[in-house]
Amino acid sequence: MKITPRKSTALSKAYNVGKYMNLKECREYRVWISTVSDQSAKMYTRCFSYFIKFSQGTKTPINLVSDLNKMSKEKVNMLLEDYMLSIRHKKHGTVRLYLAAIESYLKYHEIPYSERKIIKLLPIKKKLAGSEAYELETIQKMYRVATTPRAKMVILLLACSAMRRGGIADLKIKDMKPMEDCYMFIVHSGEIEEYFTFCTPECRKAIDDYIAYREERGERITPESPLFQTRSGESGDTRYMVSSTIEGILKKAKIQREKIGNRYTISEVHGFRKFTSTQMNNADLGSNKIEKISGRKNNLKGRYYDARQKELFEEYKTVIPYLTILEVNRQKSVIKDLKNKTVVDEVAISKEVANLSQKLQDALQEIEGLKRILILTENELLIQKKPVSKTVTFADTLT
């Protein structure tokens, strides 16, 4: 059976007798990598190449990927242990990702190794920086220095949709659906992680302006076109292009972030996601709805809570004023809310007046009824008090 290799031509940087090893030429690699998603394939290839490169300096170098399939359990364990010790200084999550690629390959090809022993070599989990959110003023400053339609669109979309950079990188035009003056997005469409989220009216305008800008420059936009288009001269993973866009804006805006160790207290891209979640929480949106909009499934209810698109959109509309970034639009939103509130108040007052009028009429009718009852009662009492005339009998005339 012929295995069609992926389009990715990722090469490991493992040095082998003066030559680079082309992973896609190895059947064992092609079969294994075909079992994972495209995004995982790129990441696993990179992580797997680190492991192969490391092996070149050991007693059991991997000259061909298939060499790993022929190793004894003892040699595989020894190689893995040495590798884990060499990267133990890195963060727990990073090492876990590196190991995931290797374990995926080993498990698919049923290569024996001591999983429990290797897991124990993972670095200890530590509380990491990067959990803080951007402030509204910071995002506004970033938008002011953004000069391209793409940069403006990315800033507003990150700030109001709670999407991760991978979600934006994967979006296609067909994944957007107009809902009133907003857009609904199907994130990771067709994958098990698929979910839907929304954007604000000002973000929809930025998206429309960006698409129009691309069309003016001669690009033919189709349903399969990516929403985030890389420019000429840009190469690599689109997710990193999203990060690179924000990184450039942060430098241009001269925004300083506090750094603890190797991490910033506000993550470059994830800080937007934190901002969105914080604002939705401030708007008293339910935690399960926040999780749905953010694409999270943290608890049992989150996994089984199936909010419909229209139902969730109605909830999202209540937080639009909190997620609107540009000051002019924030003022418009406030005015609109006040007008809506005034109309609602007027309707409520009218209903209350009508209700009170009806109650007054009912009370007056009840009073009239009581008056009639009182008059009838008085008449009956008068009749009872009137003296009765005495009848003269024949016996009375004789006395």
Secondary structure, 3 states (H helix, E strand, C coil): CCCCCCCCCCCCCCEECCEECCHHHCHHHHHHHCCCCHHHHHHHHHHHHHHHHHHCCCCCCCCCCHHHHHCCHHHHHHHHHHHHHHCCCCCHHHHHHHHHHHHHHHHHCCCCCCHHHHHCCCCCCCCCCCCECCCHHHHHHHHHHCCCHHHHHHHHHHHHHCCCHHHHHHCEHHHEEEECCEEEEEECCCCCCCEEEECCHHHHHHHHHHHHHHHHCCCCCCCCCECCCCCCCCCCCHHHHHHHHHHHHHHHHCCCCCEECCEECECCCHHHHHHHHHHHHHCCCCHHHHHHHHCCCCCHHHHHCCCCHHHHHHHHHCCHHHHCCCHHHHHHHHHHHHHHHHHHHHHHHHHHHHHHHHHHHHHHHHHHHHHHHHHHHHHHHHHHHCCCCCCCCHHHHHC
